[in-house]
Amino acid sequence: MASSGKKKTTMAKLTRERRLRERRLEKQAKKDARKQAPAHHPDLPADTLNATSESARTVAGQPALDPVTQALADA
């Protein structure tokens, strides 16, 4: 009769599973690094609220008023 404690998984399968786990860990590390990168990117402006963009223009092509400047002018 065969022993029930016999190892049923081959070394090749164990090696494949180990490599797969390592690749998944590397992939997760890269993903985490990409998430962290934009938060510490030096080229991005520090104050994005005052940044001018095309979306700040009105339909007539005139620049939209800055809400802070408009509020100060009204006061």
Z-matrix of the N, CA and C atoms (Angstrom, degrees):
N
C 1 1.430
C 2 1.539 1 109.87
N 3 1.338 2 116.45 1 143.27
C 4 1.464 3 121.17 2 -177.54
C 5 1.519 4 110.51 3 -81.26
N 6 1.292 5 114.18 4 148.54
C 7 1.462 6 120.19 5 179.08
C 8 1.526 7 110.20 6 -75.67
N 9 1.313 8 117.59 7 135.70
C 10 1.471 9 120.52 8 179.55
C 11 1.523 10 111.50 9 -76.07
N 12 1.330 11 118.52 10 -12.02
C 13 1.458 12 122.40 11 179.53
C 14 1.517 13 112.91 12 -87.85
N 15 1.323 14 117.26 13 8.27
C 16 1.462 15 120.96 14 -178.19
C 17 1.530 16 111.08 15 -67.85
N 18 1.323 17 114.62 16 138.24
C 19 1.467 18 119.98 17 178.54
C 20 1.529 19 109.32 18 -71.63
N 21 1.339 20 116.64 19 125.29
C 22 1.461 21 120.39 20 -175.60
C 23 1.527 22 112.38 21 -103.61
N 24 1.319 23 117.95 22 -14.25
C 25 1.455 24 120.84 23 -179.75
C 26 1.524 25 109.20 24 -94.32
N 27 1.328 26 116.26 25 130.37
C 28 1.464 27 120.39 26 -178.71
C 29 1.518 28 110.62 27 -78.18
N 30 1.312 29 115.58 28 161.18
C 31 1.469 30 120.47 29 178.00
C 32 1.533 31 110.72 30 -63.35
N 33 1.314 32 117.61 31 -34.99
C 34 1.465 33 120.66 32 179.59
C 35 1.525 34 110.48 33 -62.65
N 36 1.327 35 116.21 34 -42.13
C 37 1.462 36 119.57 35 179.33
C 38 1.526 37 110.62 36 -67.31
N 39 1.331 38 117.00 37 -41.92
C 40 1.461 39 120.08 38 178.04
C 41 1.531 40 110.93 39 -61.31
N 42 1.335 41 116.88 40 -39.67
C 43 1.469 42 121.48 41 178.36
C 44 1.520 43 111.13 42 -65.13
N 45 1.333 44 116.42 43 -44.07
C 46 1.472 45 120.07 44 178.22
C 47 1.521 46 111.01 45 -60.57
N 48 1.314 47 117.03 46 -44.50
C 49 1.464 48 121.12 47 -179.53
C 50 1.526 49 111.25 48 -64.84
N 51 1.338 50 117.22 49 -38.59
C 52 1.466 51 120.88 50 178.93
C 53 1.528 52 110.51 51 -65.30
N 54 1.364 53 116.39 52 -44.04
C 55 1.470 54 119.64 53 178.41
C 56 1.528 55 111.24 54 -63.26
N 57 1.334 56 116.55 55 -38.48
C 58 1.455 57 120.73 56 178.80
C 59 1.525 58 111.12 57 -63.45
N 60 1.334 59 116.45 58 -44.00
C 61 1.474 60 119.92 59 177.35
C 62 1.525 61 111.27 60 -61.66
N 63 1.339 62 117.19 61 -41.02
C 64 1.467 63 120.90 62 178.89
C 65 1.518 64 111.36 63 -64.10
N 66 1.333 65 116.85 64 -42.76
C 67 1.468 66 120.07 65 178.84
C 68 1.516 67 111.21 66 -63.83
N 69 1.321 68 117.29 67 -39.67
C 70 1.466 69 120.69 68 178.56
C 71 1.519 70 110.87 69 -64.69
N 72 1.327 71 117.42 70 -39.59
C 73 1.465 72 120.64 71 177.69
C 74 1.530 73 111.23 72 -65.03
N 75 1.351 74 116.53 73 -41.73
C 76 1.462 75 120.19 74 177.91
C 77 1.522 76 110.93 75 -63.56
N 78 1.318 77 116.26 76 -42.22
C 79 1.466 78 121.07 77 179.85
C 80 1.525 79 110.48 78 -63.22
N 81 1.321 80 117.34 79 -42.24
C 82 1.466 81 121.34 80 178.53
C 83 1.520 82 110.77 81 -65.45
N 84 1.328 83 117.44 82 -37.63
C 85 1.462 84 121.00 83 178.57
C 86 1.527 85 110.24 84 -64.81
N 87 1.326 86 117.04 85 -41.51
C 88 1.466 87 120.66 86 177.80
C 89 1.526 88 110.52 87 -64.39
N 90 1.319 89 116.11 88 -41.10
C 91 1.467 90 120.93 89 179.75
C 92 1.528 91 110.34 90 -63.10
N 93 1.338 92 116.59 91 -44.10
C 94 1.462 93 120.50 92 177.94
C 95 1.521 94 111.46 93 -64.04
N 96 1.339 95 117.34 94 -37.48
C 97 1.460 96 121.26 95 178.74
C 98 1.520 97 110.77 96 -65.27
N 99 1.331 98 117.05 97 -38.77
C 100 1.472 99 119.93 98 177.95
C 101 1.518 100 110.87 99 -65.96
N 102 1.331 101 117.25 100 -36.69
C 103 1.465 102 120.46 101 178.82
C 104 1.523 103 110.70 102 -66.82
N 105 1.323 104 117.53 103 -36.55
C 106 1.463 105 122.21 104 -178.27
C 107 1.527 106 111.70 105 -76.70
N 108 1.330 107 118.43 106 -30.05
C 109 1.459 108 122.65 107 -173.13
C 110 1.527 109 113.49 108 -58.46
N 111 1.339 110 121.90 109 -49.03
C 112 1.467 111 119.98 110 -177.23
C 113 1.534 112 112.88 111 -63.34
N 114 1.308 113 118.17 112 -29.58
C 115 1.459 114 120.70 113 -179.00
C 116 1.520 115 111.51 114 -68.39
N 117 1.322 116 118.31 115 -26.23
C 118 1.454 117 121.59 116 -177.89
C 119 1.521 118 111.88 117 -115.17
N 120 1.328 119 118.87 118 19.94
C 121 1.457 120 122.39 119 -176.69
C 122 1.526 121 109.48 120 -75.24
N 123 1.335 122 119.14 121 120.72
C 124 1.469 123 121.44 122 -175.96
C 125 1.527 124 114.05 123 -74.91
N 126 1.337 125 119.30 124 -18.61
C 127 1.459 126 121.26 125 -176.69
C 128 1.517 127 113.39 126 -81.37
N 129 1.316 128 118.38 127 -14.96
C 130 1.456 129 120.57 128 -179.18
C 131 1.528 130 110.15 129 -77.13
N 132 1.334 131 118.05 130 144.08
C 133 1.462 132 119.50 131 177.74
C 134 1.522 133 110.91 132 -66.72
N 135 1.316 134 115.34 133 144.29
C 136 1.464 135 119.71 134 -178.18
C 137 1.521 136 111.08 135 -71.48
N 138 1.328 137 117.65 136 -34.29
C 139 1.454 138 121.81 137 -177.26
C 140 1.519 139 108.39 138 -113.17
N 141 1.304 140 117.52 139 97.81
C 142 1.457 141 120.50 140 -178.52
C 143 1.520 142 112.38 141 -84.62
N 144 1.322 143 118.33 142 -10.43
C 145 1.458 144 119.85 143 179.88
C 146 1.523 145 111.66 144 -71.55
N 147 1.301 146 118.22 145 -31.81
C 148 1.458 147 121.57 146 -178.27
C 149 1.516 148 112.39 147 -97.23
N 150 1.305 149 118.94 148 5.83
C 151 1.455 150 122.03 149 179.80
C 152 1.523 151 109.63 150 -70.02
N 153 1.331 152 116.27 151 137.72
C 154 1.456 153 121.32 152 179.73
C 155 1.520 154 108.77 153 -91.56
N 156 1.311 155 116.61 154 139.07
C 157 1.456 156 119.93 155 178.22
C 158 1.523 157 108.66 156 -145.50
N 159 1.312 158 114.73 157 171.37
C 160 1.461 159 120.07 158 178.76
C 161 1.518 160 111.20 159 -65.88
N 162 1.317 161 118.43 160 -26.76
C 163 1.450 162 120.90 161 -179.62
C 164 1.524 163 111.58 162 -71.57
N 165 1.337 164 118.34 163 -13.68
C 166 1.454 165 121.69 164 179.72
C 167 1.532 166 111.19 165 -84.92
N 168 1.297 167 117.79 166 -0.69
C 169 1.468 168 121.31 167 -179.85
C 170 1.535 169 110.03 168 -91.11
N 171 1.331 170 115.50 169 148.55
C 172 1.454 171 120.48 170 178.00
C 173 1.519 172 109.26 171 -84.13
N 174 1.316 173 116.33 172 177.48
C 175 1.464 174 121.53 173 -178.95
C 176 1.520 175 110.71 174 -64.07
N 177 1.320 176 118.81 175 -35.70
C 178 1.455 177 122.45 176 -177.75
C 179 1.526 178 111.83 177 -75.44
N 180 1.324 179 118.33 178 -4.54
C 181 1.450 180 120.95 179 178.71
C 182 1.523 181 112.90 180 90.82
N 183 1.313 182 117.39 181 2.13
C 184 1.456 183 120.93 182 178.15
C 185 1.516 184 109.25 183 -84.78
N 186 1.340 185 116.71 184 145.04
C 187 1.462 186 117.62 185 178.36
C 188 1.524 187 110.81 186 -67.34
N 189 1.302 188 115.78 187 139.68
C 190 1.461 189 120.98 188 177.79
C 191 1.516 190 109.59 189 -72.38
N 192 1.330 191 116.23 190 148.49
C 193 1.457 192 120.30 191 178.98
C 194 1.510 193 110.33 192 -73.87
N 195 1.307 194 115.10 193 143.34
C 196 1.457 195 120.54 194 176.04
C 197 1.519 196 107.18 195 -73.42
N 198 1.346 197 119.73 196 125.10
C 199 1.463 198 121.81 197 -177.77
C 200 1.517 199 113.26 198 -57.37
N 201 1.324 200 118.49 199 -34.91
C 202 1.459 201 120.99 200 179.94
C 203 1.520 202 110.06 201 -67.80
N 204 1.341 203 117.35 202 -44.10
C 205 1.464 204 121.01 203 179.48
C 206 1.510 205 110.32 204 -64.57
N 207 1.318 206 117.27 205 -40.75
C 208 1.455 207 121.59 206 -179.40
C 209 1.541 208 109.63 207 -64.97
N 210 1.319 209 118.25 208 -40.92
C 211 1.459 210 121.50 209 -179.83
C 212 1.512 211 110.70 210 -65.89
N 213 1.322 212 117.75 211 -38.13
C 214 1.456 213 120.80 212 178.44
C 215 1.533 214 110.91 213 -69.05
N 216 1.315 215 117.99 214 -35.24
C 217 1.450 216 121.36 215 179.34
C 218 1.517 217 111.18 216 -69.45
N 219 1.341 218 118.58 217 -32.39
C 220 1.443 219 122.98 218 179.94
C 221 1.520 220 111.56 219 -74.68
N 222 1.290 221 118.13 220 -25.13
C 223 1.469 222 121.78 221 -174.89
C 224 1.498 223 113.91 222 -77.16
